[in-house]
């Protein structure tokens, strides 16, 4: 009788371990962001383009991160592989090491051709800012 209870508790324990490992595996996959490109910006009102190829795949979400210096991001234009464009108003003041919220792309998974950023810098910091783009499938 004790061996049957011991076997059941062992089976339940193994199932719980498998369930826990399975759930932690999916959580790890959910938060994976792919670096799509970056540009170092100038000290004035300007725009920069980051080219992205279809080889990187299609994306549902974007995130922008700024390192180095600070800048004021006005908007970005996402041009898709089919020629359509989305103008996304950011109006965000980035300090060094800051990032945007998650940006959902219209239409679900989309192949991105390029992203154009419109920004200005006030040269508050002595370092030039670097804009990084991340995508999530």
C-alpha positions as CSV (number, residue, x, y, z in Angstrom):
1,X,0.0,0.0,0.0
2,X,2.8,2.4,0.9
3,X,4.5,1.7,-2.4
4,X,1.4,2.6,-4.4
5,X,1.1,5.9,-2.5
6,X,4.8,6.6,-3.0
7,X,4.5,5.9,-6.7
8,X,1.5,8.2,-7.0
9,X,3.3,11.0,-5.2
10,X,6.4,10.5,-7.4
11,X,4.2,10.7,-10.6
12,X,2.5,13.8,-9.3
13,X,5.9,15.4,-8.5
14,X,7.2,14.6,-11.9
15,X,4.2,16.0,-13.6
16,X,4.5,19.2,-11.6
17,X,8.2,19.5,-12.6
18,X,7.4,19.0,-16.3
19,X,4.6,21.5,-16.1
20,X,6.8,24.1,-14.4
21,X,9.6,23.5,-16.9
22,X,7.2,23.8,-19.8
23,X,5.7,27.0,-18.6
24,X,9.1,28.6,-18.0
25,X,10.2,27.7,-21.5
26,X,7.3,29.5,-23.0
27,X,7.8,32.6,-20.8
28,X,11.4,32.8,-22.1
29,X,10.3,32.7,-25.7
30,X,7.7,35.4,-25.3
31,X,10.1,38.1,-24.2
32,X,12.7,37.6,-27.0
33,X,13.4,40.8,-29.0
34,X,15.5,40.7,-32.2
35,X,17.9,43.6,-32.8
36,X,17.0,45.0,-36.3
37,X,19.5,47.9,-36.6
38,X,20.9,51.1,-35.1
39,X,22.1,54.5,-36.1
40,X,24.2,57.2,-34.3
41,X,22.4,60.5,-34.6
42,X,23.7,64.1,-35.3
43,X,23.3,67.2,-33.1
44,X,20.4,68.9,-34.8
45,X,17.0,68.4,-36.3
46,X,17.4,65.4,-38.6
47,X,16.2,62.1,-39.8
48,X,17.8,58.7,-40.2
49,X,16.7,55.5,-41.9
50,X,17.3,52.0,-40.7
51,X,17.0,49.5,-43.6
52,X,15.6,46.1,-42.7
53,X,15.5,43.2,-45.1
54,X,12.9,40.4,-45.5
55,X,15.6,38.0,-44.4
56,X,14.9,39.2,-40.8
57,X,11.3,38.0,-41.2
58,X,8.0,39.6,-40.3
59,X,7.3,41.4,-37.0
60,X,4.2,42.2,-34.9
61,X,5.8,44.6,-32.4
62,X,8.7,47.2,-32.3
63,X,10.6,48.8,-29.5
64,X,13.0,51.7,-29.7
65,X,15.9,52.2,-27.3
66,X,18.4,55.1,-27.1
67,X,21.9,54.8,-25.6
68,X,24.8,57.2,-25.3
69,X,23.2,60.7,-25.4
70,X,19.7,62.1,-25.2
71,X,17.3,63.1,-28.0
72,X,13.7,64.2,-28.7
73,X,12.0,61.7,-31.1
74,X,9.1,63.2,-33.0
75,X,7.8,60.3,-35.1
76,X,8.8,57.3,-37.1
77,X,7.6,56.0,-40.4
78,X,7.5,52.3,-40.9
79,X,7.6,51.2,-44.6
80,X,6.4,47.7,-45.2
81,X,7.5,45.2,-47.8
82,X,4.3,45.8,-49.8
83,X,4.9,49.6,-50.0
84,X,2.4,50.6,-47.3
85,X,3.5,53.0,-44.6
86,X,2.5,53.7,-41.0
87,X,3.3,57.1,-39.4
88,X,3.8,56.5,-35.7
89,X,3.9,59.7,-33.5
90,X,6.3,59.2,-30.7
91,X,6.9,62.6,-29.2
92,X,9.2,61.1,-26.7
93,X,12.2,62.7,-24.9
94,X,14.8,60.0,-24.6
95,X,17.5,60.2,-21.9
96,X,20.4,57.9,-22.3
97,X,19.5,54.2,-21.7
98,X,15.7,54.8,-22.1
99,X,13.2,53.0,-24.3
100,X,9.7,53.3,-25.8
101,X,6.7,51.2,-24.9
102,X,5.9,48.2,-27.1
103,X,4.6,49.5,-30.4
104,X,2.0,47.2,-32.0
105,X,2.1,47.2,-35.8
106,X,-1.1,47.5,-37.7
107,X,-2.1,44.4,-39.6
108,X,-0.4,41.7,-37.5
109,X,2.9,40.2,-38.7
110,X,4.5,42.5,-41.3
111,X,7.7,42.5,-43.3
112,X,9.4,45.8,-42.8
113,X,11.5,47.4,-45.5
114,X,12.8,50.4,-43.5
115,X,12.1,52.7,-40.6
116,X,12.7,56.5,-40.8
117,X,13.1,58.4,-37.6
118,X,12.6,62.2,-37.2
119,X,14.3,63.7,-34.2
120,X,16.2,66.6,-32.8
121,X,19.0,66.8,-30.2
122,X,19.8,69.7,-27.9
123,X,23.3,68.5,-27.2
124,X,22.5,68.3,-23.5
125,X,25.0,65.4,-23.2
126,X,28.4,65.5,-24.8
127,X,27.8,62.1,-26.4
128,X,25.9,61.5,-29.5
129,X,22.8,59.3,-29.0
130,X,22.4,55.9,-30.7
131,X,19.0,54.7,-31.7
132,X,18.4,50.9,-31.6
133,X,15.3,49.2,-33.1
134,X,14.1,45.8,-31.8
135,X,11.4,43.7,-33.3
136,X,9.3,40.8,-32.0
137,X,7.6,38.1,-34.1
